Amino acid sequence: MNRRNFVKATVAGAAAAGQSAGKVPRRPNILFILADDLGYGDLSSYGRPDYKTPVLDQMAKEGMKFTDAYASAPVCTPSRCAFHTGRYPQRLPVGLREPLVDDVMDLGLPPEHPTIASLLKKAGYGTCLIGKWHVGNAPQFGPNRHGYDEFFGIKGSAADYFSHYNDRGRLDLNENLEVKDRPGYLTDLFSDRAVEYVTRGRRQPFFLCLAYNAPHWPWEGPGDRALATNRTTSSGGSNEIYAEMVKSMDAGIGRVFEALRKARRERDTLVVFTSDNGGDRYSLNWPFQFQKFYLWEGGIRIPAIVRWPGVVPAGKTTNQAAATMDWSATFLDVGGAKADPAYPFDGESVMEVCAGKKAAFDRTLFWRIRARPQGAARMGHWKYLRDGEREHLFDLANDPGEAVDLKDKYADVFAKVRAAYTQWNAAMLPA
C-alpha cells in the first residue's frame, strides 16, 4: 500500500473505531525502543508476577500488544543486524557472529550497506541512535557511518552500568565518533539523552532508536554502584536486582513519553517497544521452553507493543507473527522510504495490521544459530525445529510450549516446512 492510500485508510479506520481522526497524519516521528535480553514474560502485562512495569503496561492499553512477536535471532549481534538492515542476518558475515566480541575490530556492518537509518535519512528524517549498537566496534562500522546523524551509547556487547567499561577492560561510552565518558547509571543516561532529543525544536520528522542495554548483564540496579568494576561479568545478580533494572528502564521510558506529551508530539509519533532476543538467567520466558541462545520459543519469542494515537486502536491484541526485521519494513512503510533494490528487505510491514485495516496474515520466518547448532522455521502456526540431529514439528497454536512432536502424525506438513527451511538455508551464507 502506498503512503497516500495508507493515510486514507488509517484515518478512516480511526473514525470507524470511534476515535478522533483529526488531521491527515504526516509522516510520523518514529521511536523504536529496544530492550536487551528481556524475556517474553518480563513485563507485568505479559505475566511477570514479582514486579510491575506500569509505563509499558499503559502503553499496551493505549496501543496494540503482540503475542507472537519474534527476535530474528536468539542473540544480540545477529538480531540487531536484522533490524538495521531489514534482512536476515545470515546474509552478512557480521550476522554470523553469535555475538560479535568486543575486541574484534576488522568486522562489522559494511559501510556501504544501506540501513533503516540511512534509508529514512534519505527520505528526510533526522536520525539518532541512543544506547547499544553491537554490529561493529571500529569507527568505520559505527552508527555514524550507517545513516545515524547522532550516536550516544556503547558500541560493544555490554558495559558496566556505572564504570562504562566493557568486558575487555576498555571504556565504551561514545558521543558520535569519540569516546566521552559521563557519570551516571547507563539506563538513566540513555533516558536523559532521549528526553533531550525528542523535545528539540525541529522541522523534519525524527527516527530515534533507543536501544537500552538493560536488563543485559552485568546485573546491577541503579542503587548497586558498589558492584561496579572495570570489567563486566556474567556472574552474580538476583531476581531482586533484575527487577530493579527492568523497573528503571520502564521509568526511563515513562520520562521519554512524558517529554513527547509536553512537546505535543505524542500523536505524531509511532512507538514500537520490543526486545532483541529471548530472556537470560533471571527472565520469565513462560510459557515457552529454553532461553537466549536457543531456537526453542523461549529464545526467540519476545514482547512487542505498538502505539500511535489516532492510528493504532487502543487496547488491542494481535497474534500477528512479526520478527525484528518486520519493524524495519514497517518504518520504511510509514516513513515514505524505499529499500535499495540491490539490498531488498526480507521484512514485511505490519502497519496495516497495527492500524486495524488488515487481519493478521501468515508469515514464513526462518532462524539459524550455529553455536548449538539449531535451525527453525515458522509457517503459519506450524514450527519446524532442528536441534542437533533431532528434528521436530510443533503446532504453536495449540502447543506453544513445544511439548508434543507432530512430525510423524503430520508427515506432509513436516516435509513442507522442512523443505522451505532447507531452501532458505541454502540461500544464506554458510554457517
N, C-alpha and C positions, 0 to 999 in steps of 0.2 A: 504494500500500500504506500503511495507517495504521500509526502507530508501534508499537502493540501487536503487530500481526502481523509488522512488520519485526523487532522484538526477538526474537520466537519463531523467525523464520526465520534470523536471524543466529546465534543460539545453536545451533540445530540444525545449521546449516552448519558452524560451528566444530567441533562434535562429530564430524560426518561426515568432516571433513578431518583428524581425529586431533588437534585442538587441544583444550586445556582450556577449556571454555566458561565455567566459573566461575559467578559470579552473573549474573543477568539484567542486562545493561548499562543504566545510567540514561542520560538524555540526556548525550551526551559533551561534554567540552570540545572546542572547535573551534579549531584552529590552521591558518590559511591563510598560507602563505609564498609571497610573490610576488617573483621576481627581475625586473630591469628590463633589457630588451634582451638577454636570454640566448637564444642560438640553440639549435636542436634538438640539435646535436651538441656543445654546450659543457660537458657533464658527461662524465666518463670512462666512465660506464656507458652513455652514448649515443654514444660513439665518439671523444671528444676524445683525441688521442694525445700531446700535449705537456705535459700536467699531469694531476694526479689530484684527484678530488673524493671522498675516502673516506667522508665523512659521508652525502652524498646517495646514493652508491653502496650504502652499507649500508642506507639507508632503502629502496632498491629491493629489496634482498634480503629485507627484513623486511615488505615490502608488495607493492603492485601497480604495475607500470610500464606507462604508456600509450604506445603507438606512434603513435596517431592523435589526439593532443590538439591543440587549436587555440586561438589567440587569437581573440576576437571582432572584432578589428581589427588591422591591421598597425602601429599606432602608439599611443602611451601613452593619451592622454585618452579616446578612444572605447572602448578596451579596458577601462579602469578604470570608465568609465561603465557598461559592460555588467555588470561584476562587481557593483558597488554596487547596481544596480537590478534585476539579473536579466533585463534586457531588451535588445533590440537597441539599440545606441547611436544609431542613426538615428531613434529615436523622440523624442529630446530635442535641442534646439538645441546644448547643450554637447557632445553626442556627435558633432556635425558638425565640431568643431574638430580639426584634424589637425597639431599638437596645439594646445591652449589655451596661448597665450603668457603670460609671467609678469607683463606689465603690464596685462592685461585684468581689470578689477575689476567689470564690470557683467554678467558672465555666469558661470554655474556650475550645479551640480546644484541644481534648485529646492528650497528648504527644505521645501516641502510634499510632495515626492515621497518615498514610502517607500523604504527601503534594506534590504539584508540585515542591517545593524546594528540599525536601528530595529525591524525585524520580530522579530529574535531577542531584542532587549531587551524588547519587549512580551511575549515568551514566557518571560521570567525570566532571561535571560542577562546577565552583565556583559560590556561591550563595550569594546574598545580597538583603536586603530589606531596602529601604530608604523611610521614610515617615510614613504613618498611618497604623497601624496593626488592632486593634479593634476586635479581636476574642479571647481576653484573657488578663486580666490585671495583674495577678500574674506571677512571673518568670517562673513557670512550664508550663505556657500556652503561653509563648512568642515566638517570631520568632526564637531565637537561639535554642529552643527546638524542632523546626519543620523544620530543614534542612537548615536554613539560617546560613551561615558562619559568616555573619556580619549583624548588625542591627543598624541603626541610625534613630531615629524618635520617634513618640508618640505611646503609646500602646492603648490609650482610644479613646473616641468618638470625642473629639475636644480639642483644646488647643488654648489659646490666642496666636496670631501670634507674639507678642513681649515679653510678660512675660513668656510664655510657661507653664502657669498653666492651669489645666483642670477645668471642671465645678464643681468639688468637692474641689477646692482650693488646689490641690496638683500639684507640679511641675512634668511635664510629658515630658521631653526630655531625651532620653536614648541613651547611647552608649553601645550596646550589653546588658549585664545584669545590668548595673549600670546607675543610674540617673546622668547625666552630662550635666549641662546647658551650652549653648553657646550663646553669644549675637547675636542678629540679627532677621530678619524677617523670619519666618519659610520657606516660599516658596524659599527664597534665600538660606537659609541654606541647604535645600534639594537639590536644583540645584547644589550648590557648591560641595556637597559631591558626587553627581552623576558624575560630571565632573572629580573629582579626581579618582573615581572608574573606569570609562571606559578608562582612559588614563594610568592606571598602566601597567607595564610590566608583562606579564603572559604567560604561556604555554597552559593552559586549557581554553576552552570557558567559558563565564560567562552568568549567568542568573541574571539580575537585575530587581527587581520590584520597580519602582519609583512611590510610592503611595502618591501623593500630598494630603494635606488636603484642598487645595484650590479647589473651592471657597466656601467651607463649612463655616457657621458662626463660630465664631464671624466675622461680616463683617468689616474687616479692610484692607485697601490697604497698600502698602509699605510706604506711607507717613503719615499714621494715628496713629503714636505711641501715640499721646495724647488720643486716645480712649482706649488704653490698660488698663486692670485691672487684678487683681489676679484671677478673675473668668470669665469664658466665659459666653456669654449671647446671646440669640437668638433674642434679640431686636435690634433696630437700623438699620443701613445700608441704602443704596440708590442705584439706578441704576448706579450712577457715581462711587461709591465705588466698587460695584460689577465688573464694567468694569475694574477698576484698578487691582483688584485681578486676573481676568482672563488674562489680558494682562501681568501681572507679571509672571504668570505661563507659558504663551506662550513664553515669552522672556527667561525664565529659560530653557525651553525645547530646545530653539534655541542654547543656550550655550552648552547643552549636545550634540546636533547634531554636532556642530562645533568641539567639543572635539573628537567625533568619527571620523570626517573627518581628523583632524590633526594627530590622532593616526593611520590613514589608516585602520580603522575598519568599515567604513560605509558600504562597500559592503559585509562584513561578518556578518552583524547584522540584524536580523529580529526585527522590531519595531512594536508594536501594541499600539495604543492610544485609550482609551475609558473612560467611566465614571462608577461609582459604582451603580448609580441609577438615576432616573429622577431628574429634577431640583427642587429647592426650591423657596423661595419667589421672588427673582429677576431674575429668569430664564425665558427664552423664550422656552416654550415647544411646540409651534406651529409647525404643525397643529393639535396637539393632545390635548385631554382633561385631566385636573387634573395635578397632580404633584407628587413629592415624597410622599410615604406612600400609594399610590393608585395603583390598578392594571389596571386602565384605561391606555391607551397607554402613556399618559404624565408622568406616574410614573415609567415606565419601558423601554420605547424606548429611546435610547441614541445614541450619535455619536460614530463611531468607524472608525479608519483609520489604514491601514496596509502598511508597506513599507519594501521592501527587494530588493535593486537594483540588476538587472540582473535576478531576480527570479519572483518577483511580477511586472507585467506590469504596466507602469506608466499611470496615468490619467484615470483609470478605475473606474467604479461604479458598485456595485452589490446589488441585492435585496436579497442576501442570508440571511436567518434568522440565527442569531447566538447569543447565550446567554453567560454570563460570563464564565460558566464552559466549553464552547467550546474552549475558548482561552487556558485553561489549557490542554485540549486534543490536541490542535494544537501544543503546546510547547513540549509535550511528543513526538509527531509525528516527528517533525524536530530535536529534541534532541536525538533521538535514545533511548528513555527511555520507560518503560512499567509500567502500573498501577499494583498495588498489586492485585492479584486475590481475596483477601479477602475484598478489598475495590474497586470494579470496578467503573470506571468513568461513569457518566451519560452524560458527554460532548462528542462531536464528533469533530474530526479535520476538519477544513475548509481550510487546506493548499492547497489542490488541486484546490479549487475554487479560492483562492487568486493567485495561480500561473497560472491561466488561463487554467488549464488542465481538468477542470470539470465544467459543468454548475451548477448553483445554484440548490440545492436539497431541498426537503421539510423536515422541522424539526417539530416534535411534541414536544412542550415545555409546561411546567406547572409552575404555581405560586400559592402561598397561603400566605395570611397575616391575622393574627388573630386579629390585632388591629382594623380592620374595621367592621366586618370580610368580606373578599373577597377571591375568588378563580378564576383562569383563566387558559385557555388552548389555545394554537395556534396550529392548524393542517393545514399545508399548508397556504392558505390565510384566513382561517376561524378562528374566535376567539370566544370562549365561555367565558362569564364573569358572575360570580355570585357576586352580590353586595348586601349584606344583604340577604333579602328574594327574591330579584328580580334576574331573570336570563335573559341573552341576548345572541344573536348570531349576530356577525358583519362580514361583508366581507371587510377585510382590504385592499384588492387590489383596491376596488372602494370606500371605505368609511373609510379612515384612521382616521378620526375624530370621529368614532363610534357614528354616529348620527342616523342611521337607523337600528332598531332592526328587524332581519330577522328570528327569531326563529319560527314564525308561517308559513311564506312563505316557508321556507326550514326545515320543521319539521324533516325530515330524517337526514339531516346534523347536526342539533341541537342535536338530540338524540345520534348520533355517537360521536360527540366531547364531549358532556356531559358525556357519558359513559366512555370515555377514561380518563377524569378528575377524575371521581369517582373511577375508578380502581387505578389510580396513588395515589390519596389522601389516599386510604385505605392502601397503602403500606408504607406511610410515618409515622413519629411519630405523635401522636395525637396533634391537635392544642391546 
